Amino acid sequence: MSFSHVQNFSLRNDVLINLGTFLSRRWSGNNKAIILLIEDKIPTTNLEKNTIFMPSLRYYSGTEFQKYRQWRVSLWYESMRLSSSTRVLSNDHAFGFILNSIEMKRIEILGLREWRGMENEIIFNEGISWLSRPLLNSLYGKHKIVEAFSQYLLTGYVKGELFGSELDRIQDAVNVARELIDESIKKNHKTEWIEHQIPKIIKTLQIDSLFTIPFVTLKSKIGLSMTESILLKEIEKVIKIRNKVTEKSSDDIIAATQIFKEYESLVKESKITDSKGYAAMEQFGVEVPDNVDIDESIIYDNDLITKLKSVIRSWKRGWRELHDITGDELDVESIIESQPKPFLVDFKNTIDTKIALLLDHSSSIDEYELEYKKATVALCEALKFLNVKFSAYAFSTKNKKVTCWVIKHPDVKWTSMNARNLVQIKASGGTPLAEIYNILLPLMKTYKPDIMITLTDGEPSDYNAVRSTIKTYKMNGIHMVAVGVGKTVNNAINIGLNLKYLEYERTLVVSKLDEIPKRVLSLLQV
């Protein structure tokens, strides 16, 4: 792939999130950091939930590489906020906007003490963001004052002109803000201390703390179209303002050799992911969730997963290990002396079966959708633990159209990104099983699973069509199994009877969702 093609290759969101999560946790020192992509949302951080909300790369402008660099700098700032801030206010009003601007400068100073390599990227980001900043000459009154304060504090210069008392007020307020930042860093004051000092800034600027910040200031497109010559000029200006004339090279900053190598690796990973079939799968009529703005942690039931893995360990070993205050004592020295071959070998059972999971996400599961997804994730974690090759799909209705979603491709390992795919899917629509089976049939012929397991809680739209497609699957050597999910025992029994009528080779029913993983695994242990 040529340099220009790499520069303009669109990264996959899942690859971007994986790398972003790694970087954020490394930068912030918070191993619980979560990255969520929200389209066209300015970068923000929820400190209580350790969650950073980021826009997709489409939020930025320029080449794809330039978009990535801007996204990466934004992520660094939010990671520093997660690391060093104790409070984040809304930008909607002047008070919060001013506090967040001061905090941004404070965390930048603190962050650069540990991450010196980010300085070039910050300079690049300031340069390429020049055109997207509001022109002060086009603003009036309080809006102009607040925007000018933020620009001058964060960059050392403003876009446009200030006159007379406006300029004096801005300079005085910025000087006060810089003194606050210096004192807070020197004495290790937290965000709340700075918050209590904001009225001084408000008074100096002579504005109302509840003044509403106009929407355009917060949502301006970042990195508007800029030629390389203009970008170079802006970067040189930033270098000069930062007093780095002899230390920084504008050419080196634009080239960003190390960051480009990182970007190249992401491009390669995106291409590998596509080559493994996600892009090709869409040609078969299935879709990959394109929005990834819901955190997958809500469908991870760690207790259920731990219990399931404990059961699997016992089954794999063929014996059960109990830790108690009583029992037989093991004399290791006697065993070694009495045995000609004293070493112990742990023979493990394995499952050499390829599986395709199909998950019913019709509207009938809406009332217990979260628990249903938790059970599904536990099952997938168990299959991963057993090294079982499997793929996972789900169906629902999107925009009044039946949609089959790919949750996990058969050729990739199960990760939290697959769970994130699952959590995006909203239960809706009916149960058109025959239509879904027909959509998946070409894929099943290609990847040839030994068993297809369908999890469903409803009656199919067309019984005869389902029986016909099940027969087709059997003729292609795929064993068809159904697991019925009932709300009550009686409901589960009725669902089981309906499934048998559909001529699946084997049917199971459960009335408790947490039984799903164990019941499915029981199919594989015979």
DOMI-685960 format. One record per residue (C-alpha): residue number from 1; x, y, z; residue in one letter. Coordinates in nm, 4 decimals, decimal comma. Example, Ala and Ser with C-alpha at 12.3 -4.5 7.8 and 13.67 -1.06 7.14 Angstrom:
# DOMI-685960
NODE	resi	east	north	up	resn
NODE	1	1,2300	-0,4500	0,7800	A
NODE	2	1,3670	-0,1060	0,7140	S
***
This chain:
# DOMI-685960
NODE	resi	east	north	up	resn
NODE	1	0,0000	0,0000	0,0000	M
NODE	2	0,1410	0,3400	-0,1004	S
NODE	3	0,2029	0,6295	0,1388	F
NODE	4	-0,0948	0,8279	0,0044	S
NODE	5	-0,3258	0,5270	0,0280	H
NODE	6	-0,2205	0,4671	0,3876	V
NODE	7	-0,2798	0,8350	0,4671	Q
NODE	8	-0,6360	0,8114	0,3389	N
NODE	9	-0,7369	0,4651	0,4578	F
NODE	10	-1,0481	0,4684	0,6799	S
NODE	11	-0,9839	0,2918	1,0075	L
NODE	12	-1,2394	0,0499	1,1470	R
NODE	13	-1,4108	0,1735	1,4639	N
NODE	14	-1,3387	-0,1496	1,6534	D
NODE	15	-0,9657	-0,1232	1,5756	V
NODE	16	-0,9686	0,2440	1,6775	L
NODE	17	-1,1398	0,1660	2,0083	I
NODE	18	-0,9021	-0,1176	2,0913	N
NODE	19	-0,5969	0,1032	2,0411	L
NODE	20	-0,7679	0,4000	2,2082	G
NODE	21	-0,8525	0,1927	2,5145	T
NODE	22	-0,4916	0,0772	2,5443	F
NODE	23	-0,3549	0,4306	2,5066	L
NODE	24	-0,6040	0,5847	2,7468	S
NODE	25	-0,5342	0,3308	3,0201	R
NODE	26	-0,1612	0,3766	2,9706	R
NODE	27	-0,1797	0,7556	2,9719	W
NODE	28	-0,4248	0,7884	3,2608	S
NODE	29	-0,2956	0,4995	3,4716	G
NODE	30	-0,6613	0,3939	3,5063	N
NODE	31	-0,7094	0,0314	3,4013	N
NODE	32	-1,0867	0,0753	3,4152	K
NODE	33	-1,0949	0,3445	3,1464	A
NODE	34	-1,3634	0,2869	2,8828	I
NODE	35	-1,3786	0,4512	2,5392	I
NODE	36	-1,7155	0,5068	2,3720	L
NODE	37	-1,7600	0,6491	2,0233	L
NODE	38	-2,0502	0,8945	1,9962	I
NODE	39	-2,0968	1,0438	1,6512	E
NODE	40	-2,0447	1,4223	1,6360	D
NODE	41	-2,0083	1,4561	2,0138	K
NODE	42	-1,7271	1,6723	2,1471	I
NODE	43	-1,4766	1,4767	2,3614	P
NODE	44	-1,5978	1,4565	2,7215	T
NODE	45	-1,5200	1,2471	3,0287	T
NODE	46	-1,7410	1,0990	3,2986	N
NODE	47	-1,5035	1,0696	3,5925	L
NODE	48	-1,7401	0,8627	3,8087	E
NODE	49	-1,7824	0,5970	3,5409	K
NODE	50	-1,4215	0,6117	3,4121	N
NODE	51	-1,5694	0,6692	3,0671	T
NODE	52	-1,4333	0,8852	2,7858	I
NODE	53	-1,6784	0,9817	2,5114	F
NODE	54	-1,5077	1,0434	2,1792	M
NODE	55	-1,6407	1,1370	1,8366	P
NODE	56	-1,5530	0,9165	1,5424	S
NODE	57	-1,2821	1,0237	1,2990	L
NODE	58	-1,5544	1,1755	1,0802	R
NODE	59	-1,5805	1,4585	1,3338	Y
NODE	60	-1,2425	1,5896	1,2161	Y
NODE	61	-1,1220	1,7090	0,8743	S
NODE	62	-0,8074	1,6603	0,6688	G
NODE	63	-0,6484	1,3370	0,5528	T
NODE	64	-0,7366	1,0229	0,7473	E
NODE	65	-0,3954	1,0370	0,9123	F
NODE	66	-0,4526	1,3984	1,0163	Q
NODE	67	-0,7938	1,3027	1,1515	K
NODE	68	-0,6328	1,0252	1,3542	Y
NODE	69	-0,3710	1,2636	1,4967	R
NODE	70	-0,6398	1,5098	1,6055	Q
NODE	71	-0,8477	1,2275	1,7552	W
NODE	72	-0,5425	1,0958	1,9384	R
NODE	73	-0,4598	1,4364	2,0903	V
NODE	74	-0,8213	1,4756	2,2043	S
NODE	75	-0,8031	1,1323	2,3639	L
NODE	76	-0,4805	1,2283	2,5413	W
NODE	77	-0,6409	1,5387	2,6913	Y
NODE	78	-0,9409	1,3375	2,8128	E
NODE	79	-0,7065	1,0718	2,9539	S
NODE	80	-0,5177	1,3429	3,1417	M
NODE	81	-0,8519	1,4712	3,2675	R
NODE	82	-0,9338	1,1202	3,3881	L
NODE	83	-0,5950	1,1061	3,5573	S
NODE	84	-0,5691	1,4518	3,7122	S
NODE	85	-0,9144	1,6095	3,7341	S
NODE	86	-1,1653	1,5529	4,0126	T
NODE	87	-1,4554	1,7428	3,8631	R
NODE	88	-1,5918	1,8162	3,5139	V
NODE	89	-1,8711	2,0684	3,4585	L
NODE	90	-2,0908	2,1251	3,1563	S
NODE	91	-1,9607	2,3643	2,8923	N
NODE	92	-2,3106	2,5025	2,8397	D
NODE	93	-2,2588	2,7991	3,0721	H
NODE	94	-1,9735	3,0441	3,1185	A
NODE	95	-1,8779	2,9157	3,4640	F
NODE	96	-1,8260	2,5562	3,3465	G
NODE	97	-1,6683	2,6647	3,0179	F
NODE	98	-1,4084	2,8763	3,2009	I
NODE	99	-1,3351	2,6063	3,4606	L
NODE	100	-1,2898	2,3415	3,1907	N
NODE	101	-1,0601	2,5724	2,9907	S
NODE	102	-0,8398	2,6306	3,2965	I
NODE	103	-0,8429	2,2581	3,3760	E
NODE	104	-0,7432	2,1753	3,0201	M
NODE	105	-0,4350	2,3955	3,0504	K
NODE	106	-0,3522	2,2557	3,3946	R
NODE	107	-0,3774	1,8911	3,2876	I
NODE	108	-0,1743	1,9700	2,9742	E
NODE	109	0,1103	2,1026	3,1893	I
NODE	110	0,0883	1,8052	3,4252	L
NODE	111	0,0585	1,5577	3,1386	G
NODE	112	0,3598	1,6893	2,9494	L
NODE	113	0,5787	1,6325	3,2537	R
NODE	114	0,5278	1,2587	3,2028	E
NODE	115	0,4465	1,2406	2,8308	W
NODE	116	0,6963	1,4804	2,6684	R
NODE	117	0,6456	1,3148	2,3317	G
NODE	118	0,2940	1,4605	2,3120	M
NODE	119	0,4198	1,8175	2,2792	E
NODE	120	0,4731	1,7891	1,9027	N
NODE	121	0,1220	1,6485	1,8652	E
NODE	122	-0,0253	1,9313	2,0712	I
NODE	123	0,1536	2,1844	1,8518	I
NODE	124	0,0237	2,0075	1,5405	F
NODE	125	-0,3277	2,0049	1,6840	N
NODE	126	-0,3161	2,3762	1,7664	E
NODE	127	-0,1972	2,4523	1,4136	G
NODE	128	-0,4549	2,2451	1,2294	I
NODE	129	-0,7355	2,3686	1,4573	S
NODE	130	-0,6722	2,7309	1,3632	W
NODE	131	-0,9397	2,7566	1,0921	L
NODE	132	-1,2021	2,5891	1,3073	S
NODE	133	-1,1737	2,8421	1,5889	R
NODE	134	-1,4389	3,1139	1,5934	P
NODE	135	-1,3178	3,4476	1,4575	L
NODE	136	-1,3487	3,7017	1,7371	L
NODE	137	-1,4445	3,9767	1,4935	N
NODE	138	-1,7620	3,7805	1,4152	S
NODE	139	-1,8608	3,7513	1,7834	L
NODE	140	-2,0102	4,0106	2,0107	Y
NODE	141	-2,0431	4,0928	2,3783	G
NODE	142	-2,0032	3,8210	2,6408	K
NODE	143	-1,9640	3,5478	2,3807	H
NODE	144	-1,6589	3,7227	2,2364	K
NODE	145	-1,5062	3,7749	2,5816	I
NODE	146	-1,5435	3,4111	2,6917	V
NODE	147	-1,4107	3,2724	2,3626	E
NODE	148	-1,1149	3,5122	2,3632	A
NODE	149	-1,0261	3,4134	2,7197	F
NODE	150	-1,0248	3,0435	2,6278	S
NODE	151	-0,8193	3,0944	2,3090	Q
NODE	152	-0,5606	3,3164	2,4786	Y
NODE	153	-0,5212	3,0899	2,7824	L
NODE	154	-0,4889	2,7667	2,5859	L
NODE	155	-0,2769	2,8846	2,2924	T
NODE	156	-0,1204	3,2190	2,3855	G
NODE	157	-0,2884	3,4053	2,1007	Y
NODE	158	-0,6368	3,4831	1,9682	V
NODE	159	-0,8006	3,4612	1,6281	K
NODE	160	-0,9164	3,8102	1,5446	G
NODE	161	-0,8847	4,1417	1,7185	E
NODE	162	-0,9522	4,2778	2,0645	L
NODE	163	-0,9699	4,6467	2,1423	F
NODE	164	-0,9409	4,8733	2,4460	G
NODE	165	-1,0989	4,7435	2,7640	S
NODE	166	-1,1756	4,4027	2,6070	E
NODE	167	-0,8060	4,3318	2,5588	L
NODE	168	-0,7228	4,4506	2,9106	D
NODE	169	-0,9913	4,2345	3,0691	R
NODE	170	-0,8810	3,9253	2,8750	I
NODE	171	-0,5134	3,9716	2,9623	Q
NODE	172	-0,5909	4,0351	3,3292	D
NODE	173	-0,8189	3,7300	3,3492	A
NODE	174	-0,5633	3,5063	3,1782	V
NODE	175	-0,2922	3,6275	3,4164	N
NODE	176	-0,5168	3,5392	3,7122	V
NODE	177	-0,5887	3,1984	3,5569	A
NODE	178	-0,2188	3,1276	3,5049	R
NODE	179	-0,1463	3,2179	3,8665	E
NODE	180	-0,4223	2,9812	3,9785	L
NODE	181	-0,2798	2,7016	3,7634	I
NODE	182	0,0738	2,7573	3,8973	D
NODE	183	-0,0459	2,7569	4,2583	E
NODE	184	-0,2686	2,4518	4,2107	S
NODE	185	0,0217	2,2544	4,0619	I
NODE	186	0,2733	2,3736	4,3207	K
NODE	187	0,0462	2,2944	4,6167	K
NODE	188	-0,1250	1,9936	4,4545	N
NODE	189	-0,4722	2,1492	4,4726	H
NODE	190	-0,7548	1,9548	4,3078	K
NODE	191	-1,0187	2,0756	4,0644	T
NODE	192	-1,2563	2,1816	4,3405	E
NODE	193	-1,0026	2,4385	4,4630	W
NODE	194	-0,9855	2,5939	4,1167	I
NODE	195	-1,3645	2,5868	4,0961	E
NODE	196	-1,3856	2,8050	4,4067	H
NODE	197	-1,1538	3,0584	4,2381	Q
NODE	198	-1,3599	3,0900	3,9168	I
NODE	199	-1,5634	3,3882	4,0507	P
NODE	200	-1,2374	3,5887	4,0372	K
NODE	201	-1,2150	3,5198	3,6623	I
NODE	202	-1,5847	3,5949	3,6147	I
NODE	203	-1,5448	3,9291	3,7959	K
NODE	204	-1,2333	4,0238	3,5974	T
NODE	205	-1,4073	3,9428	3,2668	L
NODE	206	-1,7186	4,1305	3,3820	Q
NODE	207	-1,9607	3,8632	3,2633	I
NODE	208	-2,2452	3,6590	3,4089	D
NODE	209	-2,1421	3,3095	3,5282	S
NODE	210	-2,4712	3,1663	3,3949	L
NODE	211	-2,4227	3,3132	3,0479	F
NODE	212	-2,5136	3,0443	2,7942	T
NODE	213	-2,2314	2,9456	2,5605	I
NODE	214	-2,3614	2,9450	2,1994	P
NODE	215	-2,3843	2,6062	2,0334	F
NODE	216	-2,1500	2,7015	1,7474	V
NODE	217	-1,8560	2,7455	1,9839	T
NODE	218	-1,8902	2,3933	2,1184	L
NODE	219	-1,9696	2,2110	1,7953	K
NODE	220	-1,7426	2,3755	1,5402	S
NODE	221	-1,5951	2,1306	1,2938	K
NODE	222	-1,2330	2,0580	1,3902	I
NODE	223	-0,9498	2,0735	1,1361	G
NODE	224	-1,1339	2,2429	0,8498	L
NODE	225	-0,9806	2,2157	0,5050	S
NODE	226	-0,6246	2,3483	0,5238	M
NODE	227	-0,3435	2,3361	0,2695	T
NODE	228	-0,0066	2,2082	0,3855	E
NODE	229	0,1518	2,5516	0,3372	S
NODE	230	-0,1089	2,7143	0,5654	I
NODE	231	-0,0689	2,4332	0,8164	L
NODE	232	0,3086	2,4770	0,8123	L
NODE	233	0,2685	2,8519	0,8712	K
NODE	234	0,0340	2,7960	1,1658	E
NODE	235	0,2615	2,5348	1,3222	I
NODE	236	0,5602	2,7692	1,2951	E
NODE	237	0,3537	3,0361	1,4715	K
NODE	238	0,2642	2,7953	1,7520	V
NODE	239	0,6290	2,6894	1,7877	I
NODE	240	0,7324	3,0542	1,8199	K
NODE	241	0,4631	3,1290	2,0787	I
NODE	242	0,5712	2,8265	2,2809	R
NODE	243	0,9318	2,9550	2,2704	N
NODE	244	1,0602	2,6386	2,1031	K
NODE	245	1,2263	2,7957	1,7995	V
NODE	246	1,5552	2,6096	1,8365	T
NODE	247	1,4106	2,2861	1,9701	E
NODE	248	1,1246	2,2072	1,7338	K
NODE	249	1,1137	2,1523	1,3594	S
NODE	250	0,7866	2,2216	1,1801	S
NODE	251	0,8767	1,9589	0,9185	D
NODE	252	0,9282	1,6975	1,1894	D
NODE	253	0,5966	1,7904	1,3498	I
NODE	254	0,4079	1,7564	1,0218	I
NODE	255	0,5801	1,4254	0,9382	A
NODE	256	0,5162	1,2712	1,2849	A
NODE	257	0,7197	0,9643	1,1924	T
NODE	258	0,6501	0,7658	1,5090	Q
NODE	259	0,2781	0,8418	1,5065	I
NODE	260	0,2634	0,7479	1,1392	F
NODE	261	0,4139	0,4073	1,2176	K
NODE	262	0,1426	0,3603	1,4795	E
NODE	263	-0,1192	0,4649	1,2253	Y
NODE	264	0,0250	0,2227	0,9686	E
NODE	265	-0,0139	-0,0640	1,2155	S
NODE	266	-0,3797	0,0332	1,2648	L
NODE	267	-0,4334	0,0394	0,8897	V
NODE	268	-0,2831	-0,3090	0,8622	K
NODE	269	-0,5012	-0,4361	1,1477	E
NODE	270	-0,8092	-0,2832	0,9857	S
NODE	271	-0,7230	-0,4506	0,6551	K
NODE	272	-0,6608	-0,7841	0,8278	I
NODE	273	-0,9941	-0,7579	1,0068	T
NODE	274	-1,1663	-0,6826	0,6788	D
NODE	275	-0,9818	-0,9642	0,5025	S
NODE	276	-1,1001	-1,2026	0,7729	K
NODE	277	-1,4435	-1,1482	0,6406	G
NODE	278	-1,6373	-0,8682	0,8075	Y
NODE	279	-1,6348	-0,6617	0,4904	A
NODE	280	-1,6990	-0,9696	0,2761	A
NODE	281	-1,9801	-1,0822	0,5047	M
NODE	282	-2,1769	-0,7706	0,4256	E
NODE	283	-2,1925	-0,8927	0,0669	Q
NODE	284	-2,3917	-1,1896	0,1957	F
NODE	285	-2,6573	-0,9601	0,3399	G
NODE	286	-2,5483	-0,9498	0,7043	V
NODE	287	-2,4466	-0,6297	0,8786	E
NODE	288	-2,1909	-0,5265	1,1400	V
NODE	289	-2,3189	-0,2726	1,3967	P
NODE	290	-2,1676	0,0582	1,2893	D
NODE	291	-2,2518	0,2475	1,6075	N
NODE	292	-2,0448	0,1527	1,9112	V
NODE	293	-2,1674	0,4094	2,1621	D
NODE	294	-2,2962	0,1691	2,4297	I
NODE	295	-2,0503	0,0277	2,6824	D
NODE	296	-2,0325	-0,3527	2,6752	E
NODE	297	-1,9549	-0,3785	3,0488	S
NODE	298	-2,3279	-0,3735	3,1275	I
NODE	299	-2,3687	-0,7214	2,9755	I
NODE	300	-2,0693	-0,8773	3,1515	Y
NODE	301	-2,1919	-1,0790	3,4513	D
NODE	302	-1,8573	-1,1660	3,6091	N
NODE	303	-2,0127	-1,3903	3,8742	D
NODE	304	-2,1916	-1,5977	3,6106	L
NODE	305	-1,8796	-1,6185	3,3957	I
NODE	306	-1,6620	-1,7218	3,6926	T
NODE	307	-1,9061	-1,9944	3,8010	K
NODE	308	-1,9289	-2,1233	3,4458	L
NODE	309	-1,5519	-2,1385	3,4063	K
NODE	310	-1,5276	-2,3273	3,7373	S
NODE	311	-1,7666	-2,5915	3,6054	V
NODE	312	-1,5688	-2,6098	3,2816	I
NODE	313	-1,2388	-2,6563	3,4658	R
NODE	314	-1,3804	-2,9556	3,6526	S
NODE	315	-1,5176	-3,1054	3,3336	W
NODE	316	-1,1916	-3,0498	3,1397	K
NODE	317	-0,9865	-3,2197	3,4083	R
NODE	318	-1,2271	-3,5039	3,4689	G
NODE	319	-1,2115	-3,4487	3,8443	W
NODE	320	-1,3225	-3,1833	4,0871	R
NODE	321	-1,0832	-2,9808	4,2998	E
NODE	322	-1,2220	-2,8575	4,6343	L
NODE	323	-1,0365	-2,6305	4,8751	H
NODE	324	-1,1480	-2,7019	5,2335	D
NODE	325	-1,0188	-2,7210	5,5910	I
NODE	326	-1,0516	-3,1026	5,5899	T
NODE	327	-0,9574	-3,3760	5,3433	G
NODE	328	-0,6769	-3,6092	5,2413	D
NODE	329	-0,3253	-3,4779	5,2944	E
NODE	330	-0,0917	-3,5085	4,9970	L
NODE	331	0,2598	-3,6240	5,0953	D
NODE	332	0,4571	-3,5017	4,7946	V
NODE	333	0,7934	-3,6470	4,9075	E
NODE	334	0,6456	-3,9972	4,9573	S
NODE	335	0,4892	-3,9890	4,6115	I
NODE	336	0,8180	-3,8862	4,4481	I
NODE	337	1,0130	-4,1593	4,6313	E
NODE	338	0,7603	-4,4375	4,5605	S
NODE	339	0,6978	-4,3699	4,1915	Q
NODE	340	0,9469	-4,4496	3,9116	P
NODE	341	0,7856	-4,1659	3,7103	K
NODE	342	0,6736	-3,9130	3,9692	P
NODE	343	0,5577	-3,6368	3,7362	F
NODE	344	0,1868	-3,5618	3,7060	L
NODE	345	0,0295	-3,5003	3,3659	V
NODE	346	-0,3048	-3,3197	3,3438	D
NODE	347	-0,4984	-3,4700	3,0515	F
NODE	348	-0,7623	-3,2199	2,9411	K
NODE	349	-1,0846	-3,2874	2,7584	N
NODE	350	-1,1345	-3,0748	2,4497	T
NODE	351	-1,4207	-2,9973	2,2147	I
NODE	352	-1,3409	-3,0207	1,8464	D
NODE	353	-1,6690	-2,8832	1,7138	T
NODE	354	-1,7370	-2,5731	1,5064	K
NODE	355	-2,0458	-2,3854	1,6181	I
NODE	356	-2,2647	-2,1084	1,4787	A
NODE	357	-2,4832	-1,9246	1,7304	L
NODE	358	-2,7975	-1,7454	1,6167	L
NODE	359	-2,9566	-1,5127	1,8719	L
NODE	360	-3,3198	-1,4098	1,8558	D
NODE	361	-3,3461	-1,0359	1,9223	H
NODE	362	-3,7123	-0,9938	1,8367	S
NODE	363	-3,9276	-0,7592	2,0431	S
NODE	364	-4,0479	-1,0440	2,2670	S
NODE	365	-3,7165	-1,0444	2,4576	I
NODE	366	-3,7347	-0,6710	2,5247	D
NODE	367	-3,8376	-0,7014	2,8918	E
NODE	368	-3,5406	-0,9229	2,9806	Y
NODE	369	-3,3012	-0,8175	2,7045	E
NODE	370	-3,0153	-0,7255	2,9384	L
NODE	371	-3,0164	-1,0619	3,1193	E
NODE	372	-3,0456	-1,2398	2,7859	Y
NODE	373	-2,7343	-1,0629	2,6608	K
NODE	374	-2,5498	-1,1386	2,9861	K
NODE	375	-2,6213	-1,5097	2,9423	A
NODE	376	-2,5060	-1,4918	2,5799	T
NODE	377	-2,1774	-1,3224	2,6737	V
NODE	378	-2,1176	-1,5823	2,9468	A
NODE	379	-2,1725	-1,8572	2,6900	L
NODE	380	-1,9288	-1,6950	2,4450	C
NODE	381	-1,6686	-1,6492	2,7193	E
NODE	382	-1,7083	-2,0184	2,8041	A
NODE	383	-1,6647	-2,1230	2,4402	L
NODE	384	-1,3536	-1,9068	2,4198	K
NODE	385	-1,2223	-2,0689	2,7389	F
NODE	386	-1,2745	-2,4107	2,5800	L
NODE	387	-1,0991	-2,2986	2,2585	N
NODE	388	-1,4109	-2,3802	2,0607	V
NODE	389	-1,4283	-2,2340	1,7113	K
NODE	390	-1,7548	-2,0453	1,6856	F
NODE	391	-1,9322	-1,7587	1,5143	S
NODE	392	-2,2241	-1,5573	1,6460	A
NODE	393	-2,5120	-1,3796	1,4735	Y
NODE	394	-2,8288	-1,2054	1,5833	A
NODE	395	-3,1442	-1,0862	1,4126	F
NODE	396	-3,3786	-0,7961	1,4747	S
NODE	397	-3,5737	-0,5379	1,2787	T
NODE	398	-3,4067	-0,2106	1,1790	K
NODE	399	-3,6024	0,0619	1,0012	N
NODE	400	-3,8872	-0,1872	0,9411	K
NODE	401	-3,6441	-0,4238	0,7688	K
NODE	402	-3,5352	-0,7642	0,8941	V
NODE	403	-3,1634	-0,7451	0,9684	T
NODE	404	-2,9122	-1,0197	1,0408	C
NODE	405	-2,6146	-0,8967	1,2421	W
NODE	406	-2,2723	-1,0549	1,2676	V
NODE	407	-2,1521	-1,0452	1,6288	I
NODE	408	-1,8409	-1,2570	1,5883	K
NODE	409	-1,6768	-1,3795	1,2709	H
NODE	410	-1,5691	-1,7466	1,2793	P
NODE	411	-1,2050	-1,6599	1,2057	D
NODE	412	-1,1478	-1,4101	1,4875	V
NODE	413	-1,1103	-1,4599	1,8608	K
NODE	414	-1,3860	-1,3521	2,0957	W
NODE	415	-1,3028	-1,0188	2,2603	T
NODE	416	-1,4887	-0,7406	2,4370	S
NODE	417	-1,5355	-0,5769	2,0956	M
NODE	418	-1,7653	-0,8625	1,9978	N
NODE	419	-1,9626	-0,8025	2,3150	A
NODE	420	-1,9781	-0,4374	2,2169	R
NODE	421	-2,1281	-0,5414	1,8825	N
NODE	422	-2,3915	-0,7402	2,0703	L
NODE	423	-2,4877	-0,4667	2,3147	V
NODE	424	-2,5631	-0,2227	2,0304	Q
NODE	425	-2,8435	-0,4413	1,8928	I
NODE	426	-3,1884	-0,3436	2,0157	K
NODE	427	-3,4585	-0,6082	2,0443	A
NODE	428	-3,7302	-0,5302	1,7918	S
NODE	429	-3,9607	-0,6868	1,5341	G
NODE	430	-4,0900	-1,0395	1,4844	G
NODE	431	-3,9301	-1,3832	1,4467	T
NODE	432	-3,8738	-1,4426	1,0722	P
NODE	433	-3,6490	-1,7461	1,1273	L
NODE	434	-3,6854	-1,8830	0,7751	A
NODE	435	-3,5784	-1,5517	0,6216	E
NODE	436	-3,2775	-1,5288	0,8542	I
NODE	437	-3,1756	-1,8908	0,7842	Y
NODE	438	-3,1885	-1,8182	0,4109	N
NODE	439	-2,9706	-1,5070	0,4552	I
NODE	440	-2,7146	-1,7071	0,6542	L
NODE	441	-2,7164	-2,0187	0,4345	L
NODE	442	-2,4430	-1,8993	0,1907	P
NODE	443	-2,2224	-1,8125	0,4897	L
NODE	444	-2,2860	-2,1485	0,6517	M
NODE	445	-2,1940	-2,3258	0,3296	K
NODE	446	-1,8718	-2,1237	0,3213	T
NODE	447	-1,7633	-2,1683	0,6849	Y
NODE	448	-1,9251	-2,5100	0,7407	K
NODE	449	-2,0072	-2,5212	1,1138	P
NODE	450	-2,0832	-2,8631	1,2609	D
NODE	451	-2,3739	-2,7301	1,4648	I
NODE	452	-2,6006	-2,4282	1,4401	M
NODE	453	-2,7586	-2,3403	1,7732	I
NODE	454	-3,0548	-2,1041	1,7656	T
NODE	455	-3,1603	-1,9265	2,0848	L
NODE	456	-3,5217	-1,8097	2,0602	T
NODE	457	-3,8223	-1,7333	2,2779	D
NODE	458	-4,0934	-1,6841	2,0173	G
NODE	459	-4,2912	-1,8598	1,7500	E
NODE	460	-4,1578	-1,8234	1,3948	P
NODE	461	-4,3589	-1,6310	1,1395	S
NODE	462	-4,3837	-1,9272	0,9015	D
NODE	463	-4,3548	-2,2821	1,0425	Y
NODE	464	-4,3492	-2,4552	0,7041	N
NODE	465	-4,0763	-2,2284	0,5676	A
NODE	466	-3,8619	-2,2880	0,8791	V
NODE	467	-3,8966	-2,6675	0,8488	R
NODE	468	-3,7927	-2,6436	0,4852	S
NODE	469	-3,4808	-2,4384	0,5570	T
NODE	470	-3,3852	-2,6639	0,8491	I
NODE	471	-3,4025	-2,9576	0,6096	K
NODE	472	-3,1713	-2,7700	0,3697	T
NODE	473	-2,9207	-2,7093	0,6491	Y
NODE	474	-2,9251	-3,0790	0,7427	K
NODE	475	-2,8625	-3,1735	0,3806	M
NODE	476	-2,5495	-2,9560	0,3970	N
NODE	477	-2,4210	-3,1524	0,6968	G
NODE	478	-2,5113	-2,8930	0,9615	I
NODE	479	-2,6786	-3,0249	1,2770	H
NODE	480	-2,9653	-2,7978	1,3795	M
NODE	481	-3,0255	-2,7375	1,7494	V
NODE	482	-3,2649	-2,4968	1,9205	A
NODE	483	-3,2677	-2,3629	2,2742	V
NODE	484	-3,6064	-2,2273	2,3797	G
NODE	485	-3,6109	-1,9465	2,6344	V
NODE	486	-3,9313	-1,9232	2,8397	G
NODE	487	-4,0448	-1,6676	3,0931	K
NODE	488	-4,1913	-1,9403	3,3134	T
NODE	489	-4,1669	-2,3206	3,3300	V
NODE	490	-4,5011	-2,3651	3,1515	N
NODE	491	-4,4044	-2,1095	2,8895	N
NODE	492	-4,0738	-2,2903	2,8342	A
NODE	493	-4,2556	-2,6240	2,7901	I
NODE	494	-4,4858	-2,4747	2,5260	N
NODE	495	-4,1910	-2,3228	2,3411	I
NODE	496	-4,0177	-2,6615	2,3522	G
NODE	497	-4,3185	-2,8290	2,1925	L
NODE	498	-4,3253	-2,5694	1,9155	N
NODE	499	-3,9551	-2,6217	1,8475	L
NODE	500	-3,9939	-2,9985	1,8210	K
NODE	501	-4,2667	-2,9442	1,5633	Y
NODE	502	-4,0092	-2,7559	1,3559	L
NODE	503	-3,8010	-3,0761	1,3310	E
NODE	504	-3,4779	-2,9566	1,4891	Y
NODE	505	-3,2463	-3,2482	1,5597	E
NODE	506	-3,2342	-3,1537	1,9242	R
NODE	507	-3,4168	-2,9042	2,1401	T
NODE	508	-3,3563	-2,7726	2,4894	L
NODE	509	-3,5655	-2,5349	2,6947	V
NODE	510	-3,4788	-2,3106	2,9879	V
NODE	511	-3,6941	-2,0973	3,2139	S
NODE	512	-3,3978	-1,9232	3,3784	K
NODE	513	-3,1651	-1,7226	3,1576	L
NODE	514	-2,8501	-1,8078	3,3518	D
NODE	515	-2,9129	-2,1736	3,2626	E
NODE	516	-2,8488	-2,1058	2,8933	I
NODE	517	-2,4660	-2,1370	2,8990	P
NODE	518	-2,4637	-2,4667	3,0946	K
NODE	519	-2,7406	-2,6214	2,8849	R
NODE	520	-2,5684	-2,5307	2,5599	V
NODE	521	-2,2339	-2,6624	2,6837	L
NODE	522	-2,4048	-2,9868	2,7872	S
NODE	523	-2,4746	-3,0449	2,4172	L
NODE	524	-2,1016	-3,0417	2,3469	L
NODE	525	-1,9924	-3,2775	2,6220	Q
NODE	526	-2,1653	-3,5887	2,4889	V
***
